[in-house]
Amino acid sequence: MARLLPGHPGAERTAPSDTPRVAVVGGGIAGLTAATALAERGVRVTVYEREAQLGGRLRGWPTQLADGTPVTMSRGFHAFFRQYYNLRALMRRTDADLGGSPALPDYPLRHGSGRQDSFRRVPRTPPLSALGFAALSPSFGWREMTKTHPRAALPLLDVRVPDVYGRFDHVSAHDFLEAIHFPEAARHLAFEVFSRSFFADPRELSAAEMVLMFHIYFLGSAEGLLFDVPNEPFLQALWTPLAEHLDRLGARIHTGTAVEAVSVRPAGGFTVGTADSEERCDAVVLALDPGALRSLVGACADLGDTPWRERMARMATAPPFLVSRLWLDRPVRPERAGFLGTSGYGTLDNVSVLSAWEGEAARWAARTGGSVVELHAYVLAADADRTRTQEELLGELHRLYPETGPARVIDARHEWRADCPSFPVGSYADRPTVDTPTPGLVVVGDTGRTGLPVALMERAATSGFLAANTLLRDWGLRGHDLWTIPPTGRSRLLRAAARLA
């Protein structure tokens, strides 16, 4: 059962004669969540986004194919899991029943050896979800499982947030699984999916994040690992409607506008500077990716104190990744999954068949008789040869889906990026909290520490609400309710067993 965190009491809206002003630097999930939560209480909000579109790592932008078709490109597939309570609350501002984000029927995982796992038939009630997955999965062979060290696995049954970081942040996900002696196949298909979610090599990823993900999806919630996806590109489905909602609330949005400086005013408040203007405000929300946050804080000497600034300077960025979207002249087989996680296919980590679920891609495929597929490769070397890597991904697609071998690529887009947060071993203490040493300055995003059992996009949305509530409390305004899964495992019996570890 989801856990309610009631918002603090206060006035429903600010008085017109005493309206605070807030600058939100960054228009991704976290920044837009904070902006929405503040504007709904009457706060005057200005959002600054350096890109031409909102959405951050989920933004979309227009482009034109070689055949003249206007389409929307993005940085790749993102799934909206049912445990994303706070992100889904944001989405309901413009889509009350989430009808624009239908469910995909399954989340299959396939290994190059031919093994395939599925979450469709896995029970959703903990602890049957974890036990059912192991029982139904061909990757958990009973002969191999007898070789495991159950005592080393017991901590998976008693996750407590935030204590999990004190227990496991000093260990890598790889070493944690090595100590358990999990079968190699199970490790690839059941746990590396979590590492891939963080764009991380298991040898570098903090075991605390992997253990937390196990708790979120298997033992802490009843929603399992199935998810919804927007049925149109992110730009049309999510961000344009949310921008219209913010406009109706009186917020101002400046896209294509990078903030170059944030300074603390001697009499209180801040000055936010862009290349063309300055704005005075009472509070600032920093909603930037790790590299941009590191750069802005480094350029603004009066933000925070010395220890905080040193922690921001140490923030790590995940390795580069590639998203290749291909418009093919023929369809893939109809039984192909809308999204497939892979292991053992070289650098290929997953394949999406966009034309199976996204309206824009489906309309193009219906008109041309083709298909639209998207290939992801995570944790690439900084000096990876781009052309060769793109060709390798295409070759792995042909091996995985042989019917694409003779297909002609009508057009392609390749997005190389390196701006996602990294969660390396021992990094938890350095990660930012919402609060900072400077009153009125808050930090949001999926990099930060919230003290709650959330991760990825849900961590971004949750931090946005938390930051808004922090500021609203100072102004005597009512806070927003939050929901999370329980911070501990739901089975007392399993928690008791875990204490034997």
LINVENHU-V926599 format. One line per field, one symbol per residue. ss: DSSP state (2 for helix, 1 for strand, 0 for the rest). burial: + if it has 16 or more other C-alpha atoms within 10 Angstrom, else -. A space follows every 50 residues. Layout:
ss=???
burial=???
//
This chain:
ss=00111000001000022200111110002222222222200001111110 00000222011111000001111100000110002222222000000000 00100001111000011000000000022222222200000222200002 22222220010022222200012222222200022222222222222000 00001122222222222220000000110000022222222222222200 01111000111111000001111100011110111100022222222220 00000222222220001001111111110000000000111110000001 11122200222222222200111111111100000222222222222222 02220000111111111000100100022200101000001110000010 00000222222222222222222200100001110001000222222200 0
burial=------------++-----+++++++++++++++++++++++++++++++ +-+++++++++----------++++++++++++++++++++--++--+-+ +-++-++++++----+++++-+++++++++-+++--+-++----+--+-+ -+++++++++++-++--+++++++++++-++++-++++++++++++-+++ +++++++++++++++++++++++++++++++++++++++++++-++--++ +++++-+++-++++----+++++------++++++++++++-++-+++-- --++---++--++-++++++++++++++++++----+++++++-+-++++ ++++++++-+++-++----+++++++++++--------++-++++++--+ ---+--+------+---+++++++++++-+++++++--++++++++++++ -++++-+++++++++++++++++-+-++++-+++++++++---++--+-- -
//
